[in-house]
Amino acid sequence: MGSQASVLAEASVADVKPASIKEWFFIIGLIYILLVAVAMIGGGFKAVAGENAKALFGFAQNPITGLVIGTVATALIQSSSTVTSIIVGLVAGGLPVVIAIPMVMGANIGTTITNTIVSLGHVKQGEEFRRAFAAATIHDFFNLLSVIIFLPLEISFGLLDKIGNFFGGLMLGSEAISLQNLNFIKPLVKPALHFINDSLLGALPHLLGGLIMIALGVALIIAAITMIGKVLKVLMVGKAKEVLHWAVGRGPLSGLASGTFMTVLVQSSSTTTSLIVPLAGNGVFNLRQVYPFTLGANIGTCITALLAATAITGPNALFALQIALIHLSYNVLGVIVIYGIPFLRNLPLVAARTLADATVKNKLYALVYILTVFFIAPATLIAGSSLLGL
């Protein structure tokens, strides 16, 4: 496999024309803008929420509200890693694990809003938008199906609770892990965020500055994705395309491993899946190739909460480690059960394609979908659980 990669890489370099080198650097610059824009949205929401961010979790009184709070909080903060790390801290502070489990499930759903927004950058390009929107929403449908399967099992039998308790007991007492330097994305975007905060928005009220950051982040995402799409149409041909297919397109296991590894490096499944959506939109990867890659992103994003949990000491250290391991177990089991069973594997594919086909015909479906999945449905579930006295 290594020699094949070397051959492809050498062929790719040989095929790259000198005139296209500037375009590749332009792509790198646009990707950097995309990363900054994603960080801006998260930073903007944190600025708006302030110290009240953790208060979002105070409403979780039962599994349904826990699921909803995890979904909405992650959709707002734009980082499942951040939300699950907060959940680990809350468990260490006394939040019941049975409430925290649905919250991490919800975090999986909430994180998918980022790549769905990214797909809107292709909204004016018919077929391209259809491919991008399907690639974005297949992540949504997989995570929704995973909740439908595992949340009832958890409520009825405590399946994940028992798994997390078993492995947490085995690991407790091991040396704490610290791999914070592995996250090389944060130092890269930090100077740009500081410049925006201090030089551009520093004189504005905190709330207004946060709102402007959110709006500017969304605008930059759309602009960056539009430009990336145009340049990729020219560049993604020949051997360069083969090299990318070697990383993601060599089969489900390769795609799964690639998605996991990339997300471990950047510690953000939102970033990982947002970068693959434009490639799907431009036809570089098809939906079946993108599918396992996004599942790998689910697994890779667990690293942050695991690192946070291993540093916690005291009487609740076991529970903190337990919820982090539950998050990992949940995502791994989701891949094994859903992707491993052909009938279940095809459900997210069919759902994503059907919704994308409908959305191409009427763009209003995209707005309705985002509002329904990430805001209206959660509000309805909370109201329903309150009426039923859950």
Long-range contacts (C-beta under 8 A, 24 or more apart in sequence): 4-246, 5-243, 5-246, 8-239, 8-242, 8-243, 8-246, 9-243, 11-239, 11-242, 12-238, 12-239, 12-240, 12-242, 12-243, 14-239, 15-238, 15-239, 15-240, 16-240, 20-234, 20-235, 23-231, 23-234, 23-235, 24-235, 26-231, 27-228, 27-231, 27-232, 27-235, 30-224, 30-227, 30-228, 30-231, 31-224, 31-228, 31-275, 32-188, 32-189, 33-220, 33-223, 33-224, 34-118, 34-220, 34-221, 34-224, 34-225, 34-228, 34-274, 34-275, 35-185, 35-188, 35-189, 35-271, 36-189, 36-192, 36-193, 36-220, 37-216, 37-217, 37-218, 37-220, 37-221, 37-224, 38-78, 38-114, 38-217, 38-221, 38-268, 38-270, 38-271, 38-274, 39-186, 39-189, 39-193, 39-217, 40-193, 40-196, 40-213, 40-214, 40-216, 40-217, 40-220, 41-78, 41-114, 41-213, 41-214, 41-217, 41-218, 41-221, 42-77, 42-78, 42-79, 42-82, 43-193, 43-197, 43-210, 43-213, 44-210, 44-211, 44-212, 44-213, 44-214, 44-217, 45-76, 45-77, 45-78, 45-210, 45-214, 46-77, 46-210, 47-206, 47-207, 47-209, 47-210, 47-213, 48-207, 48-210, 48-211, 48-214, 49-76, 49-77, 50-206, 53-77, 53-86, 54-86, 54-90, 57-86, 57-87, 57-90, 57-95, 57-103, 59-382, 60-95, 60-99, 60-102, 60-103, 61-99, 62-99, 62-385, 62-390, 63-98, 63-99, 63-101, 63-102, 63-151, 63-154, 63-155, 63-390, 64-102, 64-381, 64-382, 64-384, 64-385, 64-390, 65-381, 65-382, 65-385, 65-390, 66-99, 66-100, 66-101, 66-102, 66-103, 66-106, 67-102, 67-103, 67-105, 67-106, 67-147, 67-151, 67-381, 68-106, 68-378, 68-379, 68-381, 68-382, 69-103, 69-106, 70-102, 70-103, 70-104, 70-105, 70-106, 70-107, 70-109, 70-110, 71-106, 71-107, 71-109, 71-110, 71-374, 71-378, 72-106, 72-110, 72-374, 72-375, 72-378, 73-106, 73-107, 73-110, 74-106, 74-107, 74-109, 74-110, 74-111, 74-113, 75-110, 75-111, 75-113, 75-374, 75-375, 76-110, 78-111, 78-113, 78-114, 78-270, 79-111, 79-268, 79-270, 80-107, 80-108, 80-110, 80-111, 80-269, 80-270, 80-301, 81-267, 81-268, 81-269, 81-301, 81-304, 81-305, 82-304, 83-107, 83-110, 84-301, 84-302, 84-304, 84-305, 84-324, 84-327, 85-304, 85-305, 85-308, 87-305, 87-323, 88-305, 88-308, 88-309, 88-312, 88-320, 88-323, 88-324, 89-308, 89-312, 89-320, 91-316, 91-319, 91-320, 91-322, 91-323, 92-312, 92-314, 92-316, 92-317, 92-319, 92-320, 93-316, 94-316, 97-161, 97-164, 97-319, 97-322, 97-323, 97-326, 98-158, 98-161, 100-323, 100-326, 101-154, 101-160, 101-161, 101-323, 101-326, 101-330, 102-151, 102-154, 104-305, 104-323, 104-326, 104-327, 104-330, 105-146, 105-147, 105-150, 105-151, 105-330, 106-147, 107-327, 108-143, 108-146, 108-147, 108-298, 108-330, 108-331, 109-140, 109-143, 109-144, 109-147, 109-373, 109-374, 110-374, 111-269, 111-270, 111-301, 112-136, 112-137, 112-139, 112-140, 112-143, 112-273, 113-370, 113-374, 114-270, 114-271, 114-273, 114-274, 115-139, 115-270, 115-273, 115-274, 115-276, 115-277, 116-140, 116-366, 116-369, 116-370, 117-218, 117-221, 117-370, 118-221, 118-225, 118-274, 118-277, 118-278, 119-277, 119-281, 120-222, 120-366, 121-221, 121-222, 121-223, 121-224, 121-225, 121-226, 121-229, 121-278, 122-225, 122-226, 122-229, 122-278, 122-281, 123-363, 123-366, 125-229, 125-281, 126-360, 127-360, 128-229, 128-281, 128-282, 128-283, 129-281, 129-359, 129-360, 130-356, 130-357, 130-359, 130-360, 131-280, 131-281, 131-282, 131-283, 131-286, 131-287, 131-356, 132-277, 132-278, 132-280, 132-281, 133-355, 133-356, 133-359, 133-360, 133-366, 134-280, 134-287, 134-352, 134-353, 134-355, 134-356, 135-276, 135-277, 135-280, 135-281, 135-285, 135-287, 135-290, 135-352, 136-273, 136-277, 137-351, 137-352, 137-355, 137-356, 137-369, 138-287, 138-290, 138-291, 138-294, 138-348, 138-349, 138-351, 138-352, 139-273, 139-294, 139-297, 140-352, 140-373, 141-347, 141-348, 141-351, 141-352, 142-291, 142-294, 142-295, 142-298, 142-334, 142-338, 142-348, 143-298, 143-334, 144-373, 145-338, 145-344, 145-347, 145-348, 146-330, 146-334, 146-338, 149-334, 149-337, 149-338, 149-344, 150-330, 150-333, 150-334, 160-326, 160-329, 160-330, 160-333, 161-322, 161-326, 163-325, 163-326, 163-329, 164-322, 164-323, 164-325, 164-326, 164-329, 165-318, 165-322, 167-322, 167-325, 167-329, 168-318, 168-319, 168-321, 168-322, 168-325, 169-318, 171-310, 171-321, 171-325, 172-317, 172-318, 172-321, 174-310, 176-310, 176-311, 177-306, 177-307, 177-310, 177-311, 178-307, 178-311, 179-303, 179-307, 180-307, 182-264, 182-265, 182-267, 183-265, 183-266, 183-267, 184-265, 184-266, 185-265, 185-266, 185-267, 185-268, 185-271, 186-267, 221-274, 225-277, 225-278, 228-278, 229-278, 229-281, 229-282, 232-278, 232-279, 232-282, 232-284, 233-282, 236-279, 236-282, 236-284, 241-284, 244-279, 244-284, 244-285, 245-284, 245-285, 245-289, 248-276, 248-285, 248-289, 248-290, 248-293, 249-285, 249-289, 252-291, 252-292, 252-339, 253-292, 255-289, 255-290, 255-291, 255-292, 255-293, 255-296, 256-292, 256-293, 256-295, 256-296, 256-299, 256-335, 257-296, 258-293, 258-296, 259-292, 259-293, 259-294, 259-295, 259-296, 259-297, 259-298, 259-299, 259-300, 260-296, 260-297, 260-299, 260-300, 261-296, 261-300, 262-296, 262-297, 262-300, 263-296, 263-297, 263-299, 263-300, 263-301, 263-303, 264-300, 264-303, 267-301, 267-303, 267-304, 268-301, 269-297, 269-298, 269-300, 269-301, 272-297, 272-300, 273-297, 287-349, 287-352, 287-353, 288-349, 291-339, 291-348, 291-349, 292-339, 295-331, 295-334, 295-335, 295-339, 298-331, 298-334, 298-335, 299-328, 299-331, 299-332, 299-335, 302-327, 302-328, 302-331
